[in-house]
């Protein structure tokens, strides 16, 4: 495969590149290096991955890479993804998530006749489905009901891809994953935010009553699932990816506090830092993903050692934020 990985210097994209770069004949990491990305996240051998700094909305850049690289595969991670930011201002979400996706699929559709076995993997989110009611779980046939500008922009991008599948026989697969955790995630997301507060011993903000439920999957599990989809998935299909690990936000935060206290013995109990704040507008109550399809068809299953993976995640961000704190103190002196 000769591939472009968009958003490859971001959270999930960098983990995917680091895990699978050597499996490609050519891998071009395309990233505009927003606040959520960092080239240093790419630890794969540079001889296996080329980096291009460009926006996915840039047709000239996309076309140039497709043509000169003889690209037959695109794995599309690039997206604005933070719900709070989308509530404050949705402009960038419309530009990147909708217009950027359109640029990619439109240019790849023009280009695909020049290569063998073209394939486009569109990485999306379970948030397009809205709220999982009662004990139900999102399946691939669950109707879309996005409740935030972020989710709406991802739903729109999904539908653009689907329209090209139906209209142009476009060789794409759509995936919807539940909440990811692990290394390289932007500091504004829930788990890094909590750990940063634990390191700095500052209040841990909890939206509303903290009873919102999320299904959590480790980023490495998500990347493995995407590799299975890329190499064995059926074109034109949708696959849901879930972690089988539902927690309320307050349960997760308490668990992170317990792990942190056990590992680092802070002077006061970390749970004392928990502070309830006003809930965010339109906050979905529960997400829950049924991954039966990908598990039965492609034999993918999420890891069961969640406690160990969460401990590794706490250690990763504790080291990161401790280093940042030391650097800040050094500059002050």
Residue pairs with C-beta under 8 A, 6 or more apart in sequence:
1 23
1 24
1 25
1 26
1 72
1 73
1 119
1 230
2 24
2 25
2 26
2 69
2 70
2 71
2 72
2 73
2 115
3 24
3 26
3 27
3 28
3 71
3 72
3 73
3 74
3 75
4 28
4 30
4 65
4 66
4 69
4 71
4 73
4 74
4 75
5 13
5 16
5 17
5 27
5 28
5 29
5 30
5 74
5 75
5 77
6 13
6 30
6 31
6 56
6 74
6 75
6 76
6 77
6 78
6 100
6 104
7 13
7 30
7 31
7 37
7 76
7 77
7 78
7 79
8 14
8 16
8 17
8 29
8 30
8 31
8 42
8 49
8 51
8 77
9 29
9 31
9 33
9 37
9 38
9 39
9 41
9 42
9 51
10 31
10 34
10 36
10 37
10 41
10 77
10 78
10 184
11 36
11 180
11 182
11 184
11 185
11 186
11 219
12 77
12 123
12 180
12 219
12 222
12 223
13 29
13 31
13 75
13 77
13 78
14 37
14 38
14 41
14 42
14 184
15 182
15 183
15 184
15 219
15 220
15 222
15 223
16 75
16 77
16 223
16 226
16 227
17 27
17 29
17 42
17 44
17 49
18 41
18 42
18 43
18 44
19 220
19 223
19 224
19 227
20 223
20 227
21 27
21 44
21 45
21 48
21 49
22 44
22 45
22 48
23 227
24 48
24 73
26 50
26 69
26 70
26 71
27 48
27 49
27 50
28 49
28 50
28 51
28 52
28 65
28 69
28 71
29 42
29 49
29 50
29 51
29 52
30 52
30 54
30 56
30 61
30 62
30 65
30 78
31 37
31 39
31 51
31 52
31 53
31 54
31 78
32 53
32 54
32 55
32 56
32 78
33 39
33 53
34 80
35 186
36 81
36 82
36 186
38 184
39 51
41 183
41 184
42 49
42 51
52 61
52 65
54 61
54 62
55 61
55 96
55 100
56 62
56 78
56 96
56 100
56 101
56 103
56 104
57 95
57 96
57 99
57 100
57 103
58 103
59 103
59 107
62 103
62 104
62 107
63 107
63 111
65 71
66 107
66 108
66 111
67 111
70 114
70 115
71 108
71 111
71 115
72 112
72 115
72 116
72 117
72 118
72 119
73 118
73 119
73 120
73 121
73 230
74 104
74 108
74 119
74 120
74 121
75 121
75 123
75 226
75 230
76 101
76 104
76 120
76 121
76 122
76 123
77 123
78 96
78 100
79 96
79 97
79 100
79 123
79 154
79 157
80 86
80 92
80 93
80 96
80 97
80 150
80 153
81 125
81 150
82 150
82 186
82 188
82 189
83 127
83 148
83 150
83 151
83 280
84 188
84 280
85 92
85 93
85 150
85 188
86 93
86 148
86 149
86 150
86 153
87 148
87 149
87 280
87 281
87 282
90 149
90 150
90 153
93 149
93 150
93 153
94 153
97 150
97 153
97 154
97 156
97 157
98 153
98 156
98 157
98 160
101 122
101 157
101 160
101 161
102 157
102 160
104 120
105 120
105 160
105 161
105 164
105 170
105 172
106 164
108 118
108 120
109 164
109 168
109 170
111 118
112 118
112 170
112 171
118 171
119 171
119 172
119 173
119 230
119 235
120 161
120 170
120 171
120 172
120 173
121 172
121 173
121 175
121 226
121 229
121 230
121 233
122 157
122 158
122 161
122 172
122 173
122 174
122 175
123 175
123 177
123 226
124 154
124 157
124 158
124 174
124 175
124 176
124 177
125 151
125 154
125 176
125 177
126 138
126 176
126 177
126 178
126 215
126 240
126 242
126 287
126 289
127 146
127 147
127 148
127 150
127 151
127 154
127 284
127 287
128 144
128 146
128 151
128 154
128 155
128 158
128 176
129 138
129 142
129 143
129 144
129 145
129 146
129 176
129 287
130 144
130 145
130 146
130 147
130 151
130 284
131 145
131 147
131 284
131 285
131 286
131 287
132 138
132 213
132 286
132 287
132 288
133 286
136 288
137 242
137 288
137 289
137 290
138 176
138 240
138 287
138 288
138 289
138 290
139 240
139 290
139 292
139 293
140 176
140 237
140 238
140 239
140 240
140 293
144 155
144 158
144 159
146 152
146 154
146 155
147 282
147 284
148 282
148 284
158 174
161 170
161 172
161 174
162 174
164 170
164 172
165 172
165 235
165 236
171 235
171 236
172 235
172 236
173 229
173 230
173 233
173 234
173 235
173 236
173 237
173 238
173 239
174 237
174 238
174 239
175 225
175 226
175 229
175 238
175 239
175 240
175 241
176 238
176 239
176 240
176 241
176 289
177 217
177 222
177 225
177 240
177 241
177 242
177 289
178 214
178 215
178 216
178 217
178 241
178 242
178 243
178 287
178 288
178 289
179 190
179 214
179 215
179 216
179 217
179 243
179 287
180 216
180 217
180 218
180 219
180 222
181 191
181 216
181 217
181 218
181 219
181 309
181 310
181 313
182 218
182 219
182 220
182 309
182 313
182 316
183 219
183 313
183 316
184 219
185 191
185 192
185 219
186 192
187 193
187 196
190 249
190 252
191 252
191 256
191 313
191 317
192 317
193 204
193 205
194 204
194 252
194 253
194 256
194 257
195 256
195 260
195 313
195 314
195 317
195 318
195 321
196 202
196 317
196 321
197 203
197 204
197 205
197 273
198 204
198 256
198 257
198 260
198 266
198 270
198 273
198 318
199 317
199 318
199 321
199 322
199 325
200 321
200 325
201 266
201 268
201 273
202 273
203 273
203 274
203 275
204 253
204 257
204 270
204 273
204 274
204 275
205 275
205 277
206 249
206 250
206 253
206 274
206 275
206 276
206 277
207 249
207 277
207 278
207 279
207 280
207 283
208 276
208 278
208 279
208 283
209 250
209 276
209 279
210 248
210 249
210 250
210 253
210 276
211 248
211 249
211 250
211 285
212 248
212 249
212 283
212 284
212 285
212 286
213 246
213 247
213 248
213 249
213 285
213 286
213 287
213 288
214 246
214 247
214 249
214 252
214 286
214 287
215 242
215 243
215 244
215 245
215 246
215 287
215 288
215 289
216 243
216 245
216 246
216 247
216 252
216 306
217 241
217 242
217 243
217 245
217 302
218 243
218 302
218 303
218 306
218 309
220 303
221 241
221 243
221 302
221 303
222 241
224 300
225 239
225 241
225 294
225 298
225 300
226 241
228 294
228 298
228 299
228 300
229 239
229 294
229 298
232 298
233 239
233 297
233 298
234 297
239 291
239 293
239 294
239 297
239 298
240 289
240 290
240 291
240 293
240 294
241 289
241 291
241 294
241 300
242 288
242 289
242 290
242 291
242 302
243 289
243 302
243 306
244 291
244 302
245 302
245 306
246 286
246 288
247 255
250 274
253 274
254 271
254 274
255 310
256 270
256 310
256 314
257 269
257 270
257 271
257 273
257 274
258 270
259 307
259 310
259 311
259 314
260 266
260 270
260 314
260 318
261 269
261 270
263 311
263 314
263 315
263 318
264 318
291 300
291 302
294 300
295 301
303 309
